[in-house]
Amino acid sequence: MTVTASRIDRIEAGDLQGMGRTDIDDVLDYVHVPTAHLPGYLELYDRYLRQRWNVNELDFSVDRADWTDRMTEESRQSFLAIASGFHHGERQVEAELAPLLFGIPEDYKVFLTSHLEDEARHTVFFDRFYRDVVGIQGDGIMDILDASWPYIQETFVGPFGLLSYLTDDLRLHPYDKHIQMRYATTYMIWIEGVLALSVMKITLNYARDFKVLPAYYTGFTATCRDEARHVQGGMRFVRQLLDEDPAYVKDIHDTLRTLLTMAGARSGIVYYEPLGWSEDRVKALFADQLSKKLAMVGVSLPPEFEEMLSMVKPTLAGG
């Protein structure tokens, strides 16, 4: 599918209410529009200034009724598995993105400050979803995070655990470009570019097709547009590193090999069918998103990766 120029304009200029009328599939395709010429960091920062949205403008009252009266217990449980991955993923990135600021180009530093603010907004969005729709109560954000933790899928700790290790490495060696590339591969390519965008499609297709959860659809579609900026900025950074030294591609391959090995080691069961997806369809979605991100940076995978991708057991998590 190709996003038309008029749809791109609506995505880029739409306000929060406009996001509620935007097809999520268009937003996901929009992520890959600038493949030939990725936007500059300051251009992305300008988009951020125009596209900021206020979580407190969302009214979750209809979502609450849909949650209790129109969704099945099975669909609620599958939905919570996805929402909890995002809830904790957004919060973790909010806390762990800052060390990247030290060793990156100045223009990227400016844009990355907006990326941090987006992650804080997304954390508050899920805090409101759990309070106003799911019905979890707590005095502060950490109370709600603690209450949503039991819904986390076991493989959340894989990519996000690796991200934590790489964040600690960046704190110690912020100018090491090998570490920067491993961090960017783990977060920008895999967590944001593959996991997050894939599972966004799953829940938002469900909300769209079954005509439920309008405030969730609006806020999470706006979140997806935010993620488009993050991914485009991240892919620009990866491509800049590769332009400096094509040998950094080994860091991409080694990191993806680790991530795919972890993705094939899941022992638990994730039920996608209540949301209208089979595991094979989710696996194909993951592979497609990875292929598109690698195309954005001009990287191909060795033949051995085809078998590794076939062994992936998709997890419902993102950030």
N, C-alpha and C positions, 0 to 999 in steps of 0.2 A: 504493500500500500504506500502511496506517495501523498504527503500532505500538501494541499494546494496553497498558493500564496495567500489567498484570502483567509484560509484557516490558520495559517501561521500568524497573520496579523491579529486575528481574534485571540489566539493563545497568548501572544506577546502583550497585547494591550488590554486584555480582559481584567475586570475587577473581580472581587471575590464572588459576587453573584454570577458573573459571567462564567467563572470556573464551574459552577454548578450546572451550567448548560452546555459545557464542553465535553465532547466524547473523549474518554481517557485514552482510547487507542490513538487518537490524533496527537495527544500530548506525548505519548511514548514514541511515536514516529518523529515528532518534532525534535526529540533529543538528538536524532541522528542526521538532521537536515544539513548542518554545516560541516559534513565530513571533509569536503575538499578544502575548506578554509575555516578552521575553528575560530570562534570569536576571540578577540583580545580580552585580557583580564578586565580592563577598564570599561570595555563595552558590556561585559557581563555584570560589572558593578553597577553600571547605569541601568541595566535591566532590573537588577535587584531593587534599586531605588524606586522604579516605576511599578514593580510587581509586589511589593510588600503588602501583607494582608494582616488583618487583626483577628486573632482567634476568638476574641470576645464578641465579635459580630455574629457568630454562629448560634443558631437556636436549635438545640438538640431534642426539643420536646417531641417532635414527630418520630425521631430516631428511637427514642425511649419506647414509644408505643409499638413501633415496628419490631424492636428487639424482643419485647415480651409477648406480642400478639401475632406477629406475622412470620417470625423466624422459628425454625425447629431447634430442638436442643442440639442436634447434630451440627447444624449450620452455625449455631452460636459457638460451640466448642471449637470448630475449625477456624471460625473468625477470630476467636480469642487467641488461638495459637499464632496467627499472623500479627494481630494487633500488639501482642506482648513482645514479639520480636522487634517490632518497630519502636514500641514504647521504650524498651531498654537500649535498643540500638541508637536511637536519637540521643538519649541521655548520655550514653558512653562516648559518642563522637563529640558531643558538646564539651565533655571533659577532656578528651584526648586529641583533639585536632590542633590545639594551640602550639605544641612543640614543632609542628611543621613550619610555623611562621618564621622561625629564626633563619633558616638556610635557603629560602626560596627567593625568586626575583621580586623586586620592590612592587611592581604592578600586581603580582599575584598576592602579595601580603595584603594589599588594599582589598582585593576581592575576597580573600579568605576571611577577613573580619565579617563580611556579610554572610559568608557560609556558616560561621559560628552562630551568628544571630538567628539564621534560619533554623539551625538545629535546636536552639533554645525554644523557638516558637513551636516547632514540631513536638517537642517534649510536652509543652503546655497543651497542645492540641490533644494528644493522647491522654493527658491527665484529665482533661474535660470529658473526653469520651468515656473513660472508666467511671468517672463520678456521675455524669449526667445520663449516660445510657446504660452501662452495665450495672451501676448502682453501688460501686465500691466507695466507702467513706474513709476519710483520713484527714488529719490536720494539715499535713504538708505534702509536697510532691514526693518525698521519699516514702511516705506511708502508702501512697498509691502504687509506687514502683514495687515496694515489698509485696503488696497484695496481688499484683499481676505476675510476679515471678513464677508461681507454680504452673502457669500456662506455657512457660518457655519451653521450646523444643531443645532436646539435648545437644544438637549440633550447633546451636547458637554459640556455645563456648568455643567451637573450633575456629572459625574466621575471626570472631571478636577477641578470642584469647590470643591469636596470632597478632592481631592489631595492637593489643595491649603490650605485648613483648616489643613490637617494633616501635611503639610510642616511647617506651623506656629507652630503647636504643637511640632514638632521635634526640631525646633529652640530653644524652651523653655525647652524641656526635651529630649535631644538627646540620653540619655541612657535608656529611658523608653522602654522596649521591647514590651509592649502591643501596644504602638504607632508605633514602628517599624513594628510590624506584620500587623497592620491596613494599614500602608503606603505600605508595600510590597504587601498586598492583593489588594489594590486599583490600584497600579501602575504595579507591576511585573505580578500579576496573571490576573487582569481584563483589564487594559488599554493596556499593551504591549502583554500579553499572549493571550487575547481573541479579543479585538477590533482591535488592530493594525494588528495582523497576519491574521485575517479574512478579513479585507477590503483590505489588500495587495493582497490576493488571488483574490478578485473580480476584481480590476483594472488590475492586471498583467495577469490574465486569459483572460481578454478582449483584452489587447494589444497583447498577444500571439496569440489568436484565430483569431483575425481580422488583424493581421500582420500590426499593426500601432504603432507609438510612440517608435521607437527602443531605443533612448537615455533614455527616461523615463523608459522603461523596464529594461535596463541595470543598471541604477542608483538605481532604486527602488528594484531590485532583490539583488543588493549589500547591500542596506539598510536592506532588510529582513535577509540577512546573519548576519549583525551587530546585528539585533534584536534577532537572535538566541543566540548569546553570552549573551546578556542582560538577556534574559529570563532564560537561563541555570544558570547564576550567581544568579539571583533573586530566582529561585527555590531552589538552594543550600542554600541560606541564610534562606529561609522559613523553609526548612527541618532542618537546624541547630537549629533554634529557637524551633521547635517542639521537637527535640531531648533533648534540655535543659529542656523543660517543655511541655508535651503534652496538658496541659490545654490551651495553646495559640491557640488551634484549635477553641476555642470559639470566639476569635478575628477574625479569618477567616470567620466563619459562620456569625457573626454579621455584618461584613463589606460587605460580599456578599449579605446578606439580604437587606442592604441599597442600594447597587448598582443595584440589580435586581428590587427593588421597583421603583427606578428612571427610569430604562430601560423600565418599563412597563407603564410609565406615559406620553409618547410622544403624543402630539396632532397634530403635523405637519405631512406632507406626504413626504416620501422619495421614489423616483422612482428608482427601481433597474433594471426593465425590459430592459431599453436601453443598459445596460451592460451585459444582458444575464442572470439575476438572478431574482428569485421571492423572496418575503419577507419570505415565508416559508423555502425556501432553505437557505437564509441567517441566519434565526433563527436556523436552524439545524446546520449550520456551527459554529455559536456562541456556541451552546451547546456542540458540539464535541470538540472545542478548550478548553472550560472550563474543560470538563471531562479529557482531556489529561494533562492539567496543574495540576489538583488536583491529578491525578495518579502519576505525577512526585514527589509529596511531600507526597504521601500516605494518602490523606485526602478524606473522603467520605462526602456526603451531606445528611442531614436529609430528610425524605420523603416529607416534606412541600415544599422543593425547586423545586420539579418536576413541581408543579403547577406554581410557580413563573417563572420558565424558559419558560413555555408555554405562559406566558403573555408578554414576552420580545418583545419590538418593536425595532428592530435593528436600530442603528444610524450609519451614515457614518463618523466615526471619529477615530483617532488613535494617537499614539505618540511614 
